[in-house]
């Protein structure tokens, strides 16, 4: 999956499209797994939002039948949008089932008659992105227990060095951090292997991080600081488990404090 419409053009009431490249470890490729996920949508008539025309158009539908190599979806309520969808090479589909985000791409959509009504028919999606809430939930790091990440980098003379950066928030997909000094080449698309992130009472995560963006914010005291969004690249299962365990632990502690105060 690739090239989803930019979030800025999506309906605020529709499921948010995620960039699959950020969550490649959750892409399902096996046909049996894809069928399992799609069949789960049938009995509950889960609403599916279809985006096309670079995200400028969308329609709502439901999955109504699954064949051996094809799926059938109900027509949307707007005939003009249905016609546009039929003329589009690629349709981005997003839905949610029991707090699990599901995304896939359909190609070669045609019109068929299903139980006497017009419908869309498409080939099986090649991949399906399935993402549970605990995997994309982003936790703000408690101020009282800050997280630090050791970031190795290569200096201008070719020698190796490392710096420590403060983690602002973290999820299974990546983290936001305070930007280190500019002389280490910290910019969008830069990658830093073997970063070490110590999670208190949980363990140490070793991962490659890729810088997604760098931006400046103004703090309450009026000072400006730079932050960066980064993603974990090919994070292994055991490392992901540590991140999830840390998030669950901090959330439980927060809820326990709130319960005590009430």
TAJO-V432721 format. One record per run of one state. SS is the DSSP state (A for helix, B for strand, O for the rest). FROM is the first residue (numbers start at 1). LEN is the number of residues. Records with the same first field share a line. If there is no record, write none. Layout:
BEGIN
SS->FROM-LEN + FROM-LEN
END
This chain:
BEGIN
O->1-6 + 10-10 + 29-2 + 43-4 + 53-4 + 67-3 + 75-4 + 87-3 + 98-2 + 108-2 + 115-2 + 124-4 + 137-2 + 141-2 + 146-1 + 155-5 + 171-3 + 179-3 + 185-6 + 200-3 + 219-5 + 234-3 + 262-1
A->7-3 + 20-7 + 31-12 + 79-8 + 133-4 + 143-3 + 182-3 + 237-25
B->27-2 + 47-6 + 57-10 + 70-5 + 90-8 + 100-8 + 110-5 + 117-7 + 128-5 + 139-2 + 147-8 + 160-11 + 174-5 + 191-9 + 203-16 + 224-10
END
